[in-house]
């Protein structure tokens, strides 16, 4: 098989045994909502938590919060469900960003730590 030969739509074999590269996942997001959606899939990653907190606290436009907030809420709930989360500071920053954005129902989720 040739290096980089297309194997199936969105998947490529890069001569890495047992490993697939999903080009759709590694394509840069084109909107804040897309970035938040991808970040929500990684509740254990501190960078995902901090990026989402930043997207919530500094919306890029007037419509940004409507696209970002559902994914940010889902990410916080998933991260809060992890017992003894390794990155409590990042979880708390996302929680605070959401509360500051008016998501007061999330204040009932206990702070990590």
Buried (B, 14 or more C-beta within 10 A) or exposed (E): EEEEEEEEEEEBBEEEEEEBEEEEEEEEEEBBBBBBBBBBEBBEBBEBBBBBBBBBBEBEEEEBBEBBBBBBBBBBEBBBEBEEBEBBEBBBBBBBBBBEBEBEEBEEBEEBE
